Amino acid sequence: MDNIIKSNMNTIKFTSKTTLKLNGISYKGYNVGELPNSFGFLYNEDKDSYGKSHWFNFKGLTWLEKTELPW
C-alpha cells in the first residue's frame, strides 16, 4: 500500500463550444488568429498593463483563463 501514488484527476466541463471549466476555473478558447492583444507577454511598461502568460492548447484551440470584469 505504501507504493500507491495518489493523483488527482482534472475535471473538464464544456459550457459551450469555446468555453470550459477546468477544476472550477473558467477558460475561453481562441483560434490562432483571434488571440487577444494581451496574449504572450508579462508586463508592458509603456501602458502599465499585464498580459496573459499562462495558457494551454486543447482540441485545436488556445485556452486562456477568463477574467471577470469588476463592473
C-alpha positions, 0 to 999 in steps of 0.5 A: 500500500505504501507504493500507491501514488495518489493523483488527482484527476482534472475535471473538464466541463464544456459550457459551450463550444469555446468555453470550459471549466477546468477544476472550477476555473473558467477558460475561453478558447481562441483560434490562432488568429483571434488571440487577444492583444494581451496574449504572450507577454508579462508586463508592458511598461509603456501602458502599465498593463499585464498580459496573459502568460499562462495558457494551454492548447486543447482540441485545436484551440488556445485556452486562456483563463477568463477574467471577470470584469469588476463592473 
